[in-house]
Amino acid sequence: MNGIFFVVPVLAAGLLSLLLSPMSQVLGSGAVNIFSPENEPHGLTYEQHIMNFWQWLLSIPKDQNPWNDVTGSHCSAGQEGTNSSVFYLSGNGGGKSERVCTMPANKSALLPIMVVEWSSKEAPGASIEDLHSSAKQDQDSVNSLYLKIDDREWNYKDLINYRTHTDAFDVVFPDSGIMGVTEGGPSKVVADGFYIITEPLPEGNHTIQYKGSLLCLEIGCDEPNFAQDIKYTIIAK
């Protein structure tokens, strides 16, 4: 009698496991994950991807730049026909933006959750040490972070370890660039902030929302009170 009661629950549990396992795999198969900051997505460190991101973004004139894009129509500017494994999304300089963006399927996306760069074009005469200090001061003041990709969410405590402060690197601004740069040319840049790189996005539609804020009341703060909230409808095909 004891043996019978022992075998039946075990068989029932095994049957239940077989029934649930395929369902769990199906439900989780569409989830988009993010690379940890210790990873080297597609063979590059996070810092190298971030430098590439800013070299891309700062090279685009402001009238075509995704930073100033209201609808998302310029999201592919400078990215068409490239062999990069990463597609760059953009910040917005503050406030709310809702954008629709078509990108190649099976590419990763770089998301600038809360970021800053300081260049010698924006601060003429500033030393490299000054650029480092200003970028660090700005991002030291971040007080909220949030990310949602489709049905998955990450909050401040999940994202706080994704901060990257770069070495100084070279960019080339166009005439009429973003960040108030009106005369183009080469510049040194230091970047800081919270960046996410997703695993490749499968074909289909995805919703990506990221937002953050900072409060910087110290002397020398470039943005004493800043917040951005950006929502992308991604069409990956």
Rosetta silent file (secondary structure, phi, psi, omega in degrees, C-alpha in Angstrom):
SEQUENCE: MNGIFFVVPVLAAGLLSLLLSPMSQVLGSGAVNIFSPENEPHGLTYEQHIMNFWQWLLSIPKDQNPWNDVTGSHCSAGQEGTNSSVFYLSGNGGGKSERVCTMPANKSALLPIMVVEWSSKEAPGASIEDLHSSAKQDQDSVNSLYLKIDDREWNYKDLINYRTHTDAFDVVFPDSGIMGVTEGGPSKVVADGFYIITEPLPEGNHTIQYKGSLLCLEIGCDEPNFAQDIKYTIIAK
SCORE:     score description
SCORE:     0.000 S_00000001
   1 L     0.000  -44.332  178.334    0.000    0.000    0.000 S_00000001
   2 H   -62.604  -40.915  179.546    2.809    2.437    0.864 S_00000001
   3 H   -61.077  -38.320  179.750    4.593    1.607   -2.396 S_00000001
   4 H   -64.002  -46.173 -179.399    1.468    2.402   -4.406 S_00000001
   5 H   -67.757  -25.198  178.149    1.036    5.804   -2.803 S_00000001
   6 H   -75.731  -42.658 -175.923    4.715    6.562   -3.379 S_00000001
   7 H   -69.567  -40.739 -175.335    4.743    5.668   -7.078 S_00000001
   8 H   -60.977  -49.033  177.780    1.565    7.513   -8.062 S_00000001
   9 H   -61.089  -37.244 -179.726    2.703   11.008   -6.921 S_00000001
  10 H   -64.710  -44.088  178.170    6.090   10.481   -8.575 S_00000001
  11 H   -63.216  -40.353  179.680    4.468    9.481  -11.852 S_00000001
  12 H   -64.454  -41.555  179.827    2.061   12.399  -11.599 S_00000001
  13 H   -64.529  -40.642  179.450    4.887   14.831  -10.902 S_00000001
  14 H   -63.706  -42.346  178.616    6.860   13.484  -13.846 S_00000001
  15 H   -62.993  -41.911  179.141    3.854   13.822  -16.158 S_00000001
  16 H   -62.865  -39.927  179.111    3.237   17.379  -14.949 S_00000001
  17 H   -63.496  -42.416  178.657    6.871   18.257  -15.582 S_00000001
  18 H   -63.439  -35.956 -179.777    6.693   16.925  -19.122 S_00000001
  19 H   -71.827  -37.573 -174.741    3.560   18.926  -19.771 S_00000001
  20 H   -83.182  -31.843 -173.695    4.906   22.175  -18.347 S_00000001
  21 H   -59.533  -49.451  178.224    8.475   22.107  -19.679 S_00000001
  22 H   -59.969  -37.112  179.990    7.632   22.621  -23.373 S_00000001
  23 H   -64.838  -41.628 -179.852    5.220   25.409  -22.426 S_00000001
  24 H   -63.417  -41.041 -179.716    7.889   27.173  -20.372 S_00000001
  25 H   -65.029  -39.834  179.584   10.366   26.948  -23.227 S_00000001
  26 H   -65.850  -44.798 -177.703    7.833   28.369  -25.675 S_00000001
  27 H   -64.791  -33.544 -176.525    6.865   31.233  -23.361 S_00000001
  28 H   -90.952   -7.783 -171.329   10.516   32.148  -22.720 S_00000001
  29 L   -68.148  -25.146 -177.289   11.789   31.671  -26.247 S_00000001
  30 L   -93.076   -0.468 -176.847   10.932   35.209  -27.347 S_00000001
  31 L   -68.389  136.582  177.773   12.518   36.991  -24.380 S_00000001
  32 L   -97.907  121.042  179.999   15.261   39.454  -25.285 S_00000001
  33 L   -95.842  168.769  177.433   18.210   39.331  -22.892 S_00000001
  34 E  -121.244  146.124  177.624   20.947   41.908  -22.282 S_00000001
  35 L   -73.652  139.492  175.478   24.690   41.364  -22.175 S_00000001
  36 L   -70.904  158.245 -177.254   26.308   41.881  -18.794 S_00000001
  37 L   -66.489  -15.747  178.296   28.904   44.685  -18.592 S_00000001
  38 L   -84.179  -14.422  179.929   31.675   42.079  -18.229 S_00000001
  39 L   -72.178  165.046  170.971   30.818   40.509  -21.592 S_00000001
  40 L  -119.886   80.923 -176.803   32.417   41.421  -24.906 S_00000001
  41 H   -58.968  126.779  177.192   29.375   41.469  -27.208 S_00000001
  42 H    56.548   32.227  172.464   30.370   40.629  -30.787 S_00000001
  43 H    85.723    4.089  178.864   34.055   40.708  -29.840 S_00000001
  44 L  -123.486  149.069  174.719   34.210   44.256  -28.404 S_00000001
  45 L   -71.850  164.544  174.350   34.102   45.525  -24.837 S_00000001
  46 H   -56.178  -43.372 -178.387   31.266   47.759  -23.696 S_00000001
  47 H   -59.826  -41.973  179.330   33.699   50.697  -23.727 S_00000001
  48 H   -65.562  -40.586  176.497   34.634   50.065  -27.360 S_00000001
  49 H   -63.139  -38.684 -178.607   30.976   49.853  -28.373 S_00000001
  50 H   -67.526  -41.113  174.880   30.273   53.110  -26.515 S_00000001
  51 H   -60.114  -43.999  178.013   33.112   54.909  -28.288 S_00000001
  52 H   -62.256  -39.175  178.088   31.747   53.654  -31.617 S_00000001
  53 H   -58.682  -49.627 -178.314   28.270   54.837  -30.613 S_00000001
  54 H   -69.798  -35.217  175.976   29.441   58.407  -29.933 S_00000001
  55 H   -62.641  -37.623  175.088   31.624   58.505  -33.044 S_00000001
  56 H   -66.730  -54.833 -170.892   28.509   57.583  -35.024 S_00000001
  57 H   -64.879  -44.057 -174.717   26.093   59.945  -33.272 S_00000001
  58 H   -73.908  -12.998 -178.788   28.305   63.032  -33.122 S_00000001
  59 L   -85.024   -7.298 -172.890   29.217   62.747  -36.825 S_00000001
  60 L   -98.131  129.403  177.448   25.630   63.334  -38.027 S_00000001
  61 L   -56.087  150.391 -171.636   24.342   66.892  -38.732 S_00000001
  62 L   -63.410  -29.069 -178.778   21.640   67.994  -36.336 S_00000001
  63 L   -75.247  -10.430  176.822   18.871   68.138  -38.979 S_00000001
  64 L  -119.313    3.738 -169.054   19.370   64.412  -39.670 S_00000001
  65 L   -82.722  133.307  177.979   20.482   63.330  -36.241 S_00000001
  66 H   -59.506  -22.743  178.327   18.507   60.672  -34.313 S_00000001
  67 H   -59.982  -38.295 -177.861   19.126   62.696  -31.124 S_00000001
  68 H   -97.459    8.418 -171.797   16.727   65.386  -32.381 S_00000001
  69 L   -78.007  124.023 -179.097   14.357   62.943  -34.097 S_00000001
  70 L   -82.032  -41.445 -171.378   10.711   63.314  -33.072 S_00000001
  71 L  -102.478  -20.357 -173.577    9.214   60.326  -34.924 S_00000001
  72 L   102.219    1.806 -175.724   12.122   57.913  -35.414 S_00000001
  73 L   -65.905  -21.339 -179.702   12.414   58.551  -39.154 S_00000001
  74 L  -102.324   14.700 -172.424   16.163   59.236  -38.819 S_00000001
  75 L   -63.426  -25.483 -178.127   16.961   56.251  -36.601 S_00000001
  76 L   -93.737    1.932 -177.475   18.976   54.526  -39.338 S_00000001
  77 L   -53.863  127.408  178.294   21.036   57.598  -40.289 S_00000001
  78 L    76.067    1.641 -178.854   24.641   56.554  -40.778 S_00000001
  79 L  -115.982   -5.431 -178.511   23.802   52.891  -40.114 S_00000001
  80 L   -68.138  132.950  173.580   22.450   51.827  -43.492 S_00000001
  81 L    74.099    9.890  179.037   24.513   49.173  -45.223 S_00000001
  82 L   -84.979  159.973  177.826   27.027   48.736  -42.412 S_00000001
  83 L   -95.871   10.057 -178.619   28.384   45.364  -41.334 S_00000001
  84 L   -63.346  144.856  176.183   28.115   46.244  -37.656 S_00000001
  85 L   -86.746   -2.083 -176.542   26.512   43.648  -35.406 S_00000001
  86 E  -124.747  133.248  176.445   25.051   46.431  -33.246 S_00000001
  87 E  -105.145  131.621 -174.484   22.316   48.929  -34.123 S_00000001
  88 E   -94.345  125.512  165.545   22.425   52.203  -32.174 S_00000001
  89 L   -94.086  174.879 -168.239   19.353   53.783  -30.632 S_00000001
  90 L  -131.090  158.524  166.648   19.554   57.345  -29.343 S_00000001
  91 L   -80.853 -166.023 -178.398   18.889   59.644  -26.447 S_00000001
  92 L  -143.409    3.791  179.547   16.922   62.853  -26.901 S_00000001
  93 L    78.846    6.179  177.635   18.499   65.625  -24.853 S_00000001
  94 L   119.806  144.238  179.206   15.675   65.542  -22.291 S_00000001
  95 E    93.737 -166.879 -176.554   11.914   65.010  -22.117 S_00000001
  96 E  -102.924  140.375  174.414    9.663   62.352  -23.641 S_00000001
  97 E  -138.758  140.468  171.250    9.998   60.810  -27.085 S_00000001
  98 E  -125.271  119.406 -172.269    8.022   58.090  -28.852 S_00000001
  99 E  -128.606  150.020  172.771    9.689   56.801  -31.988 S_00000001
 100 E  -113.918  129.174 -173.140    9.110   54.082  -34.570 S_00000001
 101 E  -138.029  129.571  173.103   12.280   52.550  -35.978 S_00000001
 102 E   -97.977  128.726 -179.500   12.932   49.853  -38.560 S_00000001
 103 E  -138.249  161.419  178.404   16.181   47.950  -38.058 S_00000001
 104 L   -65.524  137.586  174.439   17.710   44.719  -39.346 S_00000001
 105 L   -67.248  155.034  175.804   16.590   41.607  -37.493 S_00000001
 106 L    68.231   23.304  167.144   19.198   39.586  -35.591 S_00000001
 107 L  -108.836  149.434  170.890   21.298   42.601  -34.665 S_00000001
 108 E   -74.050  161.597  174.668   21.921   43.700  -31.112 S_00000001
 109 E  -121.306  136.367  173.094   20.752   47.146  -30.023 S_00000001
 110 E   -97.262  126.289 -175.522   22.757   49.621  -27.956 S_00000001
 111 E  -115.741  116.931  177.635   20.519   51.597  -25.599 S_00000001
 112 E   -85.880   87.119 -173.356   21.793   54.839  -23.994 S_00000001
 113 E   -61.563  -55.898  172.312   19.734   54.693  -20.786 S_00000001
 114 E  -146.262  117.413 -170.235   21.359   57.755  -19.170 S_00000001
 115 E  -143.819  162.688  175.714   24.517   59.048  -20.803 S_00000001
 116 E  -151.317  151.859  168.135   26.748   62.045  -21.271 S_00000001
 117 E  -135.801  149.157  173.906   29.727   63.056  -23.352 S_00000001
 118 E  -127.714  131.150 -176.721   32.039   66.031  -23.012 S_00000001
 119 E  -126.005  160.615  176.855   34.125   67.239  -25.913 S_00000001
 120 L   -72.656  -13.459  172.557   36.745   69.872  -26.546 S_00000001
 121 L   -75.008  -37.662  179.930   34.330   71.337  -29.124 S_00000001
 122 L   -80.296  -27.617 -178.710   31.714   71.981  -26.440 S_00000001
 123 L  -129.078   74.569 -177.781   34.274   73.133  -23.888 S_00000001
 124 L   -57.023  134.060  179.232   37.089   74.895  -25.802 S_00000001
 125 L    88.662   -9.033  179.583   40.297   74.955  -23.834 S_00000001
 126 L   -70.688  141.095  175.946   39.239   72.181  -21.484 S_00000001
 127 L   -80.724  167.955  175.617   41.910   69.628  -20.652 S_00000001
 128 H   -59.395  -39.236  177.946   41.349   65.891  -20.904 S_00000001
 129 H   -62.074  -38.693  177.370   41.185   65.844  -17.106 S_00000001
 130 H   -62.910  -41.269  179.692   38.458   68.508  -17.249 S_00000001
 131 H   -63.869  -43.307  176.708   36.430   66.379  -19.679 S_00000001
 132 H   -59.593  -46.366 -175.964   36.763   63.354  -17.395 S_00000001
 133 H   -64.775  -43.389 -178.768   35.744   65.368  -14.351 S_00000001
 134 H   -66.348  -42.272  179.410   32.697   66.973  -15.989 S_00000001
 135 H   -64.782  -42.100 -179.616   31.411   63.683  -17.402 S_00000001
 136 H   -65.491  -44.066 -179.825   31.870   61.927  -14.063 S_00000001
 137 H   -58.802  -41.781 -179.380   30.171   64.697  -12.088 S_00000001
 138 H   -60.751  -50.793 -174.066   27.144   64.531  -14.383 S_00000001
 139 H   -81.064  -18.137  170.793   26.636   60.779  -14.101 S_00000001
 140 H   -62.241  -20.235 -174.153   27.468   60.646  -10.388 S_00000001
 141 L   -94.041    1.721 -179.744   24.175   62.544  -10.004 S_00000001
 142 E   -64.946  131.549 -178.104   21.921   59.931  -11.657 S_00000001
 143 E  -124.280   -1.371  173.732   19.083   58.973   -9.304 S_00000001
 144 E  -153.609  145.514  179.065   16.772   56.787  -11.421 S_00000001
 145 E  -146.124  141.034 -179.987   17.130   54.205  -14.190 S_00000001
 146 E  -154.601  141.799  176.719   14.536   52.033  -15.919 S_00000001
 147 E  -143.156  137.363  172.452   14.425   49.697  -18.913 S_00000001
 148 E  -136.211  126.014  175.260   11.635   47.622  -20.450 S_00000001
 149 E  -121.079  112.064 -173.471   12.070   45.386  -23.486 S_00000001
 150 L    54.615 -114.566 -176.564    8.791   43.823  -24.550 S_00000001
 151 L  -101.624    5.705 -179.133    7.518   42.242  -21.297 S_00000001
 152 E  -100.883  141.053 -177.811   10.810   42.278  -19.355 S_00000001
 153 E  -127.633  145.799  173.316   11.710   45.080  -16.951 S_00000001
 154 E  -130.709  138.329  179.999   14.897   46.218  -15.221 S_00000001
 155 L  -112.945 -169.064 -173.675   15.022   48.883  -12.499 S_00000001
 156 H   -54.239  -48.977 -176.139   17.692   51.024  -10.847 S_00000001
 157 H   -67.140  -26.148  176.399   19.272   48.245   -8.807 S_00000001
 158 H   -74.950  -30.363 -169.963   19.449   46.010  -11.901 S_00000001
 159 H  -102.948  -11.403 -172.119   21.086   48.694  -14.063 S_00000001
 160 H   -61.662  -27.220 -178.800   23.404   50.504  -11.660 S_00000001
 161 H   -84.629    2.900 -179.411   26.327   48.207  -12.523 S_00000001
 162 H   -93.573   15.819  179.037   26.060   49.038  -16.234 S_00000001
 163 E   -77.204  136.413  176.702   27.885   52.334  -15.907 S_00000001
 164 L  -132.233  127.952  173.168   30.919   52.827  -18.169 S_00000001
 165 L  -110.831  123.355 -172.936   33.358   55.751  -18.098 S_00000001
 166 L   -91.483  162.500  163.198   35.561   55.814  -21.192 S_00000001
 167 L   -69.374  167.649  174.118   39.075   56.903  -21.916 S_00000001
 168 L   -68.292  141.869  178.764   39.394   59.983  -24.125 S_00000001
 169 E  -144.621  171.764 -173.722   38.824   59.217  -27.797 S_00000001
 170 E  -100.811  139.588  170.626   38.580   61.039  -31.129 S_00000001
 171 E  -134.943  167.459  174.344   35.460   62.111  -33.009 S_00000001
 172 E  -126.979  114.575  177.241   34.797   64.392  -35.964 S_00000001
 173 E   -81.504  146.088  169.924   31.869   66.815  -35.680 S_00000001
 174 L   -84.243  166.678  165.851   30.090   68.096  -38.792 S_00000001
 175 L   -63.146  145.650 -177.162   29.201   71.728  -39.261 S_00000001
 176 L    56.861   52.401  178.052   25.829   72.303  -37.559 S_00000001
 177 L   -87.444 -179.687  175.495   26.288   69.347  -35.268 S_00000001
 178 L   -81.915  177.714 -178.988   24.395   68.418  -32.124 S_00000001
 179 L    64.257   24.075  177.054   25.382   69.525  -28.605 S_00000001
 180 L    78.669    9.841 -179.499   25.554   73.121  -29.815 S_00000001
 181 L   -82.673  120.249 -177.709   28.560   72.549  -32.071 S_00000001
 182 L  -106.521  -21.375  179.108   28.353   74.882  -35.071 S_00000001
 183 L  -117.601  114.574 -174.263   31.843   74.539  -36.525 S_00000001
 184 L   -71.861  173.913  178.715   32.858   70.995  -37.394 S_00000001
 185 E   140.264  177.700 -178.560   36.177   69.283  -37.062 S_00000001
 186 E   -70.833  152.532 -177.861   38.086   66.797  -34.909 S_00000001
 187 E  -154.897  149.761  169.303   37.579   66.747  -31.167 S_00000001
 188 E   -86.849  143.365 -178.013   38.563   64.796  -28.086 S_00000001
 189 E  -137.345  143.480  167.442   35.644   63.239  -26.194 S_00000001
 190 E  -123.655  133.630 -179.464   35.097   61.527  -22.861 S_00000001
 191 E  -118.859  152.863  177.212   31.841   59.627  -22.307 S_00000001
 192 E  -146.204  167.253  173.739   30.149   58.308  -19.187 S_00000001
 193 E   131.277 -168.816 -172.552   26.802   56.795  -18.330 S_00000001
 194 E  -114.862  110.100 -174.215   24.614   53.721  -18.333 S_00000001
 195 E  -121.094  141.710  178.159   24.547   51.768  -21.578 S_00000001
 196 E  -122.333  138.317  171.231   22.851   48.464  -22.396 S_00000001
 197 E  -118.557  121.848 -179.334   23.599   46.117  -25.288 S_00000001
 198 E   -82.927  159.778  164.733   20.878   43.590  -26.043 S_00000001
 199 L   -68.338  162.831 -176.450   21.295   40.165  -27.471 S_00000001
 200 L   -52.578  135.102 -179.772   20.250   40.060  -31.155 S_00000001
 201 L   -82.410  123.749  177.936   16.619   41.049  -31.651 S_00000001
 202 L   -68.890  161.765  179.490   14.601   38.377  -33.470 S_00000001
 203 L   -58.788  140.191  179.998   12.452   39.279  -36.444 S_00000001
 204 E   131.119 -171.611  179.923    9.191   40.957  -35.506 S_00000001
 205 E   -96.977  140.528  179.892    7.967   43.967  -33.541 S_00000001
 206 E  -136.498  150.566  173.504    9.464   44.932  -30.196 S_00000001
 207 E  -113.308  124.877  178.519    8.828   47.686  -27.677 S_00000001
 208 E  -124.722  122.685  176.809   11.840   49.218  -25.973 S_00000001
 209 E  -127.443  132.384  174.483   11.482   51.920  -23.327 S_00000001
 210 E  -139.395  144.456 -179.441   14.291   53.429  -21.288 S_00000001
 211 E  -154.436  159.571  179.111   14.348   56.362  -18.946 S_00000001
 212 E  -168.490  170.926  179.871   16.393   57.973  -16.223 S_00000001
 213 E  -151.156  163.391  174.968   16.988   61.174  -14.331 S_00000001
 214 E  -145.139  156.939  175.088   19.627   63.064  -12.408 S_00000001
 215 E  -135.417  111.051 -175.675   19.792   65.886   -9.890 S_00000001
 216 L  -125.725  106.170 -175.343   23.103   67.742   -9.773 S_00000001
 217 L  -107.445    6.745  179.361   23.199   70.799   -7.533 S_00000001
 218 L   -78.363  161.663  175.829   26.958   71.194   -7.209 S_00000001
 219 L   -63.492  134.509  177.410   28.902   74.065   -8.758 S_00000001
 220 L    94.184   -0.894  178.926   29.811   73.309  -12.373 S_00000001
 221 L   -66.603  131.254  177.673   26.925   70.966  -13.166 S_00000001
 222 L   -75.151  -40.167 -179.072   26.004   71.146  -16.836 S_00000001
 223 L  -125.851   93.654 -178.007   22.478   69.776  -16.267 S_00000001
 224 L   -61.655  -33.673 -177.282   21.244   70.494  -12.720 S_00000001
 225 E  -145.275  106.389 -172.078   17.948   68.671  -13.292 S_00000001
 226 E  -133.157  140.579  174.301   17.650   66.307  -16.259 S_00000001
 227 E  -148.788  143.056  172.399   15.286   63.500  -17.237 S_00000001
 228 E  -134.198  148.037  179.932   14.628   61.542  -20.414 S_00000001
 229 E  -142.676  108.233 -171.602   11.920   58.999  -21.231 S_00000001
 230 E  -123.400  130.134  179.144   12.229   57.297  -24.608 S_00000001
 231 E  -125.215  123.493  177.210    9.965   54.643  -26.089 S_00000001
 232 E  -109.949  133.645  161.742   10.771   52.883  -29.355 S_00000001
 233 E   -95.841  112.554 -175.886    8.513   50.665  -31.396 S_00000001
 234 E   -99.022  129.575  173.325   11.096   48.513  -33.174 S_00000001
 235 E  -109.475  102.915 -177.750   10.311   46.747  -36.439 S_00000001
 236 E   -96.937  117.486 -178.067   13.056   44.158  -36.870 S_00000001
 237 L  -151.964    0.000    0.000   13.128   42.676  -40.351 S_00000001
